[in-house]
Amino acid sequence: MGTGGGLFLSLREADPSVKLCNAMDDKEFIDRLRSKMETSTGVAVDLVIDRQDKRHLSIDFTTKTPSIVFGADVLEHPGLARMFSQYAILCINQRREVTELEFLMFLRRN
């Protein structure tokens, strides 16, 4: 062991020939989010990723199929994707956009 913090090496540094598996691609991730929401609500949804406004979250009930828009940050932060999808599921089940307080109460119960 040398000095200077070389104690921990990533798998790639330890053996450059090892190929680390990539996380699922964006399309697969979006499809899984959509599928989870549809399974949880029993309702078909349109899920769109907003790459301009990365923190966007909206649900439109004016069409036959609810349109859900998530900002692109959900692709980088799985916890955010989970929170957004839980919010969308609650809204779809209530058939309206719920308030922040209602969502917090929902999270406390689950």
C-alpha positions as CSV (number, residue, x, y, z in Angstrom):
1,M,0.0,0.0,0.0
2,G,1.3,3.3,-0.9
3,T,0.5,6.7,0.6
4,G,-1.9,9.1,-0.9
5,G,-5.3,7.5,-1.1
6,G,-4.8,4.9,-3.7
7,L,-6.6,2.4,-1.5
8,F,-9.9,2.4,-3.3
9,L,-10.0,1.8,-7.1
10,S,-12.9,1.5,-9.3
11,L,-13.5,-1.7,-11.1
12,R,-12.5,-0.1,-14.4
13,E,-9.2,1.2,-12.8
14,A,-8.4,-2.1,-11.3
15,D,-8.9,-3.9,-14.7
16,P,-9.4,-1.7,-17.7
17,S,-10.6,-4.7,-19.8
18,V,-13.8,-4.9,-17.6
19,K,-16.7,-3.3,-19.3
20,L,-19.1,-1.8,-16.8
21,C,-22.7,-2.4,-17.7
22,N,-24.6,0.8,-18.7
23,A,-27.7,1.7,-16.9
24,M,-30.8,1.3,-19.0
25,D,-31.2,3.7,-21.8
26,D,-33.6,6.7,-21.5
27,K,-36.3,5.1,-23.7
28,E,-36.4,2.0,-21.6
29,F,-36.5,4.0,-18.4
30,I,-39.4,6.2,-19.8
31,D,-41.2,3.0,-20.9
32,R,-40.9,1.5,-17.4
33,L,-42.1,4.7,-15.8
34,R,-45.1,4.8,-18.1
35,S,-45.8,1.1,-17.5
36,K,-45.6,1.6,-13.7
37,M,-48.1,4.4,-13.8
38,E,-50.5,2.6,-16.1
39,T,-50.3,-0.5,-13.9
40,S,-50.8,1.5,-10.7
41,T,-53.8,3.4,-12.1
42,G,-55.4,1.1,-14.6
43,V,-55.3,4.1,-17.0
44,A,-53.3,4.6,-20.2
45,V,-51.1,7.7,-20.1
46,D,-49.0,9.7,-22.4
47,L,-45.6,10.4,-20.8
48,V,-43.4,13.1,-22.3
49,I,-40.0,14.2,-21.3
50,D,-39.3,18.0,-21.4
51,R,-35.7,18.5,-22.2
52,Q,-35.9,22.3,-22.1
53,D,-37.3,22.6,-18.5
54,K,-35.5,19.9,-16.6
55,R,-37.6,20.3,-13.5
56,H,-41.0,20.4,-15.2
57,L,-43.9,18.5,-13.8
58,S,-47.4,18.8,-15.2
59,I,-50.5,16.6,-15.8
60,D,-53.1,17.5,-18.4
61,F,-56.6,16.0,-17.9
62,T,-58.2,17.8,-20.9
63,T,-57.6,14.9,-23.3
64,K,-59.0,11.4,-23.2
65,T,-55.6,10.0,-22.2
66,P,-53.9,12.0,-19.4
67,S,-50.8,13.7,-20.6
68,I,-47.9,13.7,-18.1
69,V,-44.8,15.8,-18.6
70,F,-41.7,15.2,-16.6
71,G,-38.5,17.3,-16.9
72,A,-35.4,15.6,-18.1
73,D,-33.9,15.6,-14.6
74,V,-35.9,12.4,-13.9
75,L,-33.5,10.7,-16.3
76,E,-30.5,11.6,-14.1
77,H,-32.1,11.3,-10.6
78,P,-34.1,8.1,-10.0
79,G,-35.4,9.5,-6.7
80,L,-37.0,12.4,-8.5
81,A,-38.5,10.1,-11.1
82,R,-40.0,8.1,-8.3
83,M,-41.5,11.1,-6.6
84,F,-42.8,12.5,-9.9
85,S,-44.4,9.2,-10.8
86,Q,-46.0,8.8,-7.3
87,Y,-47.4,12.3,-7.7
88,A,-48.8,11.5,-11.2
89,I,-50.3,8.2,-9.9
90,L,-52.1,10.1,-7.1
91,C,-53.4,12.8,-9.4
92,I,-54.7,10.2,-11.9
93,N,-56.4,8.2,-9.2
94,Q,-58.0,11.4,-7.9
95,R,-58.7,12.6,-11.5
96,R,-57.3,16.0,-10.7
97,E,-54.1,17.7,-9.7
98,V,-53.6,17.3,-6.0
99,T,-52.2,20.0,-3.7
100,E,-48.7,19.8,-2.2
101,L,-50.2,19.1,1.2
102,E,-52.4,16.2,-0.2
103,F,-49.3,14.7,-1.8
104,L,-47.3,15.0,1.5
105,M,-50.1,13.3,3.4
106,F,-50.2,10.5,0.7
107,L,-46.4,10.0,1.1
108,R,-46.7,9.8,4.9
109,R,-49.3,7.0,4.6
110,N,-47.3,4.9,2.2
